[in-house]
Amino acid sequence: MKKYIYFFLVILMPLYGYSQKAHSLDSIPKGWNRMGDDLSLAVVENVANWWKIFQDPILNELVLQAAKNNLDIKVAVQRIEQGRLLYKQSKSGYYPSFTFNASADYRNIDLPTDDKDYTMIYNTGVSMNWEIDVFGRIRKGVKSANYSYEQLQADMQSVMVSVLGEVSTAYIRLRMYQNQIIVAKSNIEAQKKALELARDRYQTGMTSKLDVLQSEAMYTSTMSSIYTLKAHVVSEVNLIQVYIGAYPQNLKIALLEPKALPEIPEHLQTLLPADVVRLRPDIQSAEKGLMTMVAEKEVANAEMLPTLAIQGNIGFVSTNASNWIDSNALSYFVGPTLSWDLFNGFYERKNKQIAKVEIQQAQLNYQNTVLTAMKEVENSLINIKELKGAIVWLNQSVSASSASVALSIDQYKQGMIDYQPVLNSQHNLLSAQNEQVQTKGNLLGQIIALYQSLGGNWVENEH
């Protein structure tokens, strides 16, 4: 048998190089190493467990619950299992296949008298087919399945990045709305006192009813904002419960209880931006997707080449059912088989062209994903820097507005000014305090976005 195999290998070896082509991925720009200025960024080896920088036990619990129970993550895990099974299935081509067959059928037999007779043929046995992977068709199919499996793993990590970032951002928005409610309530108390003062002065004839109406408008507007903010709070709580895949009553109570926004971390831990894109799961997924398409093109190339297999059969053939299974009816054969589909309507040729187009699409997707990653990291860095500067000025604005309210009320009591400066100062204070809370919430959200853009291993170190 060996001489047959050697014979076919000698014939087919010149074609082997035809199916071997080198492919390389576009490199990530190494010069992209910009870091945000004045952000106290510490370069570290990884950014796992990033949410702990906020030192908020409720947020820590939400992240762990989301990683454990989120339904999108569970679906992604199931896809990984499916990919693993498909990868194992692809490796079955390395092994021979055995088929049991049994048949009984009429066949025509030519007789010496030029007549034809029909007789029953009984056939049973086991056939074997073992493809010799000369041109790597099976190997490349396994490689493609493996890349697909690895892409699904990266996709799951990408889902994890998205879910944990979203649940953290929703938590920050929740606390932001709650703190804006606190701001509204504190201003309502001051506005109520100003309204009573305006009414007293109106009743004594010291001022017109316009002061009362303006004060009532400010007071009722602030009151109405509380109801809108409460609706936002409930919406965020419900959204968080979707992210964590559960409705625990004790956690809902903890979320509805107003808490201060987490403190802004003094130091942020990050990676060099050029290393970030290599760690992001969406980059890894796009890379594996490109490699899958390259492997699929190689499979398409191999499909156009001959197939060498070892085939065999052992069984019994008889025209008489009574002695069907008998040593005299034993039949067997084994040997190499060469098959080459020379013309099939150009199907394989078009399949190869399709694979080439898919590679080009995967390359474009990979490049776009890299550019998106660069954009997200740069945006987060600059946003953090600018929002930190904005908070410094907002703190001063709140202090000045608070002093302005006190001074205008005092001057209004003494009849030195009309009610408009009081109204303006109250409006400015409420606006500055709301903007202060919102800007702090936005800053915390941008810090989350920064770590979200860094990707990497988020929760593995926790277990």
Protein Blocks (a to p, Z undefined) as FASTA:
>chain_A
ZZmmmmmmmmmmmmmmmmpccdddddddfklmcccehklpacdfbfghklmmnopaklmm
mmmmmmmmomklmmmmmmmmmmmmmmmmmmmmmpccddddddddddddddfklpacdddd
ddddddddddddfkommmmmmmmmmmmmmmmmmmmmmmmmmmmmmmmmmmmmmmmmmmmm
mmmmmmmmmmmmmmmmmmmmmmnopacfklmmmmmmmmmmmmmmmmmmmmmmmmmmmmmm
mmnopacfklmmmmmpccddddddfbdcdddfklmmmmpmklmmmmmmmmmmmmmmmmmm
mmmpccdddddddddddfbfklmpafklgccdddddddddfbgghlmmmmmmmmmmmmmm
mmmmmmmmmmmmmmmmmmmmmmmmmmmmmmmmmmmmmmmmmmmmmmmmmmmmnopacfkl
mmmmmmmmmmmmmmmmmmmmmmmmmmmmmmmmngpafklmmZZ
